[in-house]
Amino acid sequence: MTFYDSHQLKKKRVLVVGAGLVGMCVALRLAQSGVKVVLVDKSKPATGASWAAAGMLAPAYEAAHEPNAHQDLFELCMAAADIWRDFAPWLQAYSDTSIDFLGMGTLACAANDVQEERLNVLEKACLTRNVPVRRLSAKKARKLDPSLSENLISALLLPTDQQVDNWSVIGALMSALADAGVQVIPNIPITHLTRSNGFWCVPHLGEFDNLVWTAGVSSGDSVVIDGEATRLLPNDVIVPVKGQMLSVDPMHGAPSKVLRFGAGYIAPKSTRIVIGATSEWGVADKNVNPNDIESLRQSAAEICPVLGSAEIKMSWAGVRPGTSDHAPAIGWSNVEGIAIASGHYRNGILLSPLTGDIVKRLILEEGVSSLEQRFAPSRFESQAQTENYLSTN
């Protein structure tokens, strides 16, 4: 994949609504392909789920065995991980910014029977899918990362799963967007649209050939189009999923690798160690519960004891856009000329560059793969029709 492939074509004008990492990558890929792009956000760019995230690139742990997930989610996540292997060094070199993409893999750990059973299921799923995985005794795991608890039962080494510093990625992408000529405008909510002579007319911004909605949990909100309230997706497709997390300062004896355990993780960055996260479906507030934060820290300390006495530097909450099948909606919405890319749930950072490329090819009519087509928003139309039929018969 080439990350700066501008070529001559008729100048389209596209408005991208939502300036998180997904929207940034969509805007960047379009601009690199010769499209004139305006990127707007209802608040400041990348201050929502993209900022709140931990920067996980974890196709194996998140998608190899995800109950109730889209049957092709793992394949999509693996394709996205492949793109990051090229995208990360390009972004670091282009922006002259380290994004902490270290290629060290992840240790999935078990310190109790429940976590051990999860490792057993994950190992089986990885082997079935021909994903590299290595079972480690507690002794061998501690040799790889001496911070691990003496109470550790076993671990899995997942070479496919990596991380980045999402805050650094945001800064690097902002520089790349500026160089690519993308106009980034904060504090502009897009609530009203009109159509005229084949163009989308947006108050204060002008006319556009296409719109791309990458607004996270707000992507499910209605928009007034030609005076009529319209949803770009069926009702309730996008579900808010609150996640609380915390960070501590780097310290002697802290983990050197990403550690996963149950639903939790420890992600060491250059400037902080991130510990998370809760997963609260249907909750959209960003309030932080001190009891939940302390529970997260204590769970992390069971895996890495040195964290038990660490002073909490920050605690926060973000709201991820989830869907019923835990997979994103990427493709044309039910309104002609408007594409949508939302619902990435826990894989937003991982899927952002791939999503940008899919939307770019969609807008420029370059074609999308059969795998990518299976994540089109239209899959929720048939689901909504079935649910409506069952509720009325």
Secondary structure, DSSP 4 states (H G I P E B T S, - for coil): --S---------EEEEE--SHHHHHHHHHHHHTT-EEEEE-SSSTT-SHHHHS--EE-HHHHHTT-TT--TTHHHHHHHHHHHHHHHHHHHHHHHT---------EEEEESSHHHHHHHHHHHHHHHHTT---EEEEHHHHHHH-TTS-TT--EEEEETT-EE--HHHHHHHHHHHHHHTT-EEE-S----EEEEETTEEEETTTEEESEEEE--GGGGGSEEEETTEEEESS-TT-SEEEEEEEEEE---TT--SSEEEETTEEEEE-SS-EEEE---EET-------HHHHHHHHHHHHHHSGGGGGPPEEEEEEEEEEE-TTS--EEEE-SSTTEEEEE--GGGHHHHHHHHHHHHHHHHTT----HHHHTT-TTHHHHHHHHHHHHHH-
